[in-house]
């Protein structure tokens, strides 16, 4: 779909939550327009366009959506906007208005600090793929390593030498990344890697998912320390920034996002 210039007129509501730096503004548009990206299914859909530059600390995104529910007689429904990250959580309930067999979310502008995960109608919006310019997907492979158990979540970065894994910020071989979820009260937790990407500014962005025990799952009743170790392959010599986003999912829904950052160099 070709990019369109969108002219909007702000009306009705502009709300700002200073602690979380979220700005929600309802919009009126002079004519119908198509947003650039769309996610969802045949029964619910969210469309969005990201207006921010890749180097901006603030994300500005226009969002609209619809829900197909012909059997419901209500004239309005409420759905949620959710932002999560770094232990913080923001939710706003917004109205959907009935139009025929559909309920429609009128376009709105959402502004917030970059780095948080965004969901509307429980559909995750990957605004980062539009905000950042990807150079390439990096090859990686899982490795099996023994590490000390740590109670707090975080990262370990280093390489494998004769004596085993060595934590270091100066890599002379292949970089080993260990993502640790910290101490958990039971079993049933598992970390998977969704993507490893190299961005235009030599940032390596890793997106990982921590699957929490599902409702009704039978799990080991003992403390566990879930982690995931990967080897990042084919890195050229130079300085890199590493950004890891660990999204916690329970029964398929995003419940928390943790962000970790560090830097290293490859000789």
C-alpha positions in Angstrom: 0.0 0.0 0.0 1.4 3.4 -0.9 2.1 5.8 1.9 -0.5 8.6 2.1 -0.3 12.0 3.7 -2.8 12.1 6.6 -4.2 15.4 7.7 -6.0 15.2 11.0 -8.0 17.7 13.1 -7.9 17.2 16.9 -11.3 17.2 18.6 -13.1 16.2 21.8 -10.4 14.7 24.1 -6.7 15.0 24.8 -5.6 13.1 27.9 -2.1 12.9 29.3 -0.8 10.7 32.1 2.4 12.4 33.1 3.9 9.4 35.1 3.8 7.1 32.1 4.1 9.8 29.4 1.1 8.6 27.4 -1.0 11.0 25.3 -4.3 9.9 23.8 -6.1 12.1 21.4 -9.3 11.4 19.4 -9.1 12.5 15.8 -11.4 13.8 13.1 -10.4 13.3 9.5 -11.7 15.4 6.6 -12.1 12.2 4.5 -11.6 8.5 4.7 -8.1 7.3 4.6 -6.2 4.0 4.7 -3.5 3.4 7.4 -0.3 1.7 6.4 -0.4 -1.6 8.4 -3.1 -4.0 9.4 -3.2 -6.9 11.9 -6.0 -9.2 13.1 -8.4 -11.7 11.7 -11.8 -12.0 9.9 -13.5 -11.0 13.2 -11.4 -8.2 14.5 -8.8 -5.9 13.0 -6.5 -3.0 14.0 -4.9 -0.7 11.4 -2.1 1.7 12.2 0.5 4.2 10.8 3.7 5.2 12.7 4.5 8.9 12.3 7.8 9.0 14.2 11.4 9.0 12.9 13.6 6.0 13.7 15.8 8.2 16.0 12.9 9.6 18.0 12.4 8.9 21.8 8.6 9.4 21.4 6.4 7.1 19.3 3.4 8.7 17.6 1.0 6.3 16.0 -2.5 6.7 14.5 -4.8 3.7 15.2 -8.2 2.6 14.2 -10.0 -0.8 14.2 -13.2 -2.8 13.9 -14.9 -5.9 15.4 -17.4 -8.1 13.5 -20.1 -9.1 15.9 -23.5 -9.2 14.2 -25.2 -11.1 17.1 -24.7 -8.3 19.6 -27.5 -5.8 20.1 -25.4 -3.3 22.1 -24.9 0.1 20.5 -21.4 0.5 22.0 -18.7 -1.8 23.3 -15.5 -1.1 25.2 -12.1 -2.3 24.3 -8.7 -1.7 25.8 -5.4 0.0 24.8 -2.5 -1.5 26.8 1.1 -0.4 27.2 3.6 -2.5 29.2 7.3 -2.4 29.9 9.9 -2.1 32.7 7.3 -3.2 35.3 4.9 -0.4 34.3 1.4 -0.8 32.9 -1.1 1.6 31.3 -4.6 0.7 30.2 -7.3 2.9 28.7 -10.8 1.7 27.9 -12.2 3.2 24.7 -15.7 2.9 23.0 -16.5 1.2 19.8 -19.6 2.4 18.0 -21.9 0.1 16.1 -22.0 0.5 12.3 -24.2 -2.2 10.8 -22.8 -5.6 11.7 -19.5 -4.1 12.9 -18.2 -2.1 15.9 -15.7 0.6 14.9 -12.9 2.3 16.7 -12.7 5.9 15.3 -9.1 7.0 14.5 -7.0 8.2 17.5 -3.4 9.4 18.0 -1.3 7.7 20.7 2.0 9.1 21.8 4.3 7.4 24.3 8.0 6.7 25.1 9.7 4.2 22.8 10.4 0.8 24.2 7.0 -0.2 25.5 4.8 -3.0 24.0 1.5 -1.9 22.6 -1.7 -3.9 22.3 -5.2 -2.8 21.1 -8.1 -5.3 21.5 -5.4 -7.8 22.7 -3.7 -7.5 19.3 0.0 -6.7 19.6 1.0 -3.8 17.4 4.6 -4.1 16.1 5.3 -0.4 15.7 9.1 -1.0 15.9 9.2 -2.7 12.5 8.0 0.6 11.1 10.0 2.9 13.4 13.4 1.2 12.9 15.3 0.4 9.7 16.4 -3.2 9.6 19.7 -4.0 7.9 19.3 -7.7 8.1 18.2 -10.7 10.1 21.1 -12.2 12.0 21.7 -15.9 12.1 21.8 -17.5 15.5 21.6 -21.0 17.1 20.7 -22.2 20.5 23.5 -23.5 22.7 23.4 -25.5 26.0 25.3 -23.9 28.8 25.5 -24.2 32.6 25.4 -20.9 34.4 25.1 -19.9 38.1 21.5 -19.4 39.2 20.5 -15.8 39.6 17.4 -14.5 41.3 17.1 -11.4 39.2 16.3 -11.3 35.4 19.1 -10.0 33.1 21.7 -10.7 30.5 25.0 -12.4 30.3 27.2 -11.7 27.3 30.5 -13.3 26.4 32.1 -16.1 24.4 33.1 -19.8 24.8 36.8 -20.4 25.5 38.7 -23.6 26.6 37.4 -23.3 30.1 33.8 -22.8 29.0 31.7 -19.7 28.9 33.5 -16.5 29.9 31.6 -13.2 30.4 33.2 -10.4 28.5 32.4 -7.3 26.5 35.2 -7.8 24.0 34.4 -10.7 21.7 37.2 -12.4 19.7 35.1 -15.4 18.5 31.3 -15.7 18.3 29.1 -13.8 20.7 27.1 -15.8 23.2 24.0 -14.2 24.7 22.2 -15.7 27.7 18.8 -14.3 28.6 17.8 -15.0 32.2 14.2 -14.7 33.5 15.3 -14.8 37.2 13.9 -17.0 39.9 10.4 -18.4 39.4 8.2 -20.2 42.0 7.4 -23.2 39.9 8.3 -25.0 36.7 6.5 -24.4 33.4 8.4 -21.4 32.3 10.2 -21.4 28.9 12.1 -18.7 26.9 12.0 -18.7 23.1 13.6 -16.4 20.6 11.4 -14.6 18.1 13.9 -12.6 16.2 17.5 -11.3 16.1 18.0 -8.3 13.9 20.8 -5.8 13.0 19.6 -2.2 12.7 21.1 0.7 10.8 23.0 2.1 13.8 24.8 -1.2 14.6 22.2 -2.1 17.2 21.4 -5.8 17.6 17.8 -6.1 18.7 16.7 -9.4 20.2 13.0 -10.1 20.8 12.3 -13.1 23.2 9.2 -14.6 24.7 8.9 -16.0 28.2 6.0 -18.4 28.2 4.4 -18.5 31.6 2.5 -21.6 32.9 -1.0 -21.7 31.5 -4.2 -21.7 33.5 -4.7 -25.3 34.7 -1.2 -26.5 33.8 0.4 -29.0 36.1 3.9 -27.8 36.9 6.9 -28.7 39.1 6.5 -27.3 42.6 10.0 -26.0 43.0 12.0 -22.9 42.3 13.3 -22.7 38.7 15.6 -20.4 36.8 14.6 -20.3 33.2 17.2 -19.0 30.7 18.0 -19.1 27.0 21.5 -19.1 25.5 22.1 -18.4 21.8 25.2 -17.9 19.6 25.0 -14.8 17.4 26.8 -15.7 14.2 28.7 -13.8 11.4 29.3 -10.5 13.2 31.8 -8.2 11.6 34.5 -6.5 13.7 33.2 -3.3 15.4 31.2 -1.8 18.2 27.7 -2.9 18.9 24.8 -2.0 21.1 22.6 -4.8 22.3 18.9 -4.3 23.1 16.8 -7.3 24.4 13.1 -7.2 24.8 11.6 -10.1 26.9 7.9 -10.3 26.6 6.0 -12.5 29.2 3.0 -14.3 27.8 0.3 -16.2 29.7 -2.4 -18.1 27.7 -1.3 -16.2 24.6 -1.7 -12.7 26.2 1.0 -10.2 26.9 1.3 -9.6 30.6 4.7 -7.9 31.0 7.7 -6.6 29.0 11.3 -6.3 30.4 14.0 -4.4 28.5 17.7 -5.0 28.8 20.5 -3.0 27.2 24.3 -3.4 27.0 27.2 -2.9 24.6 30.1 -4.9 23.3 32.8 -5.0 20.6 33.9 -7.7 18.2 37.6 -7.9 17.3 
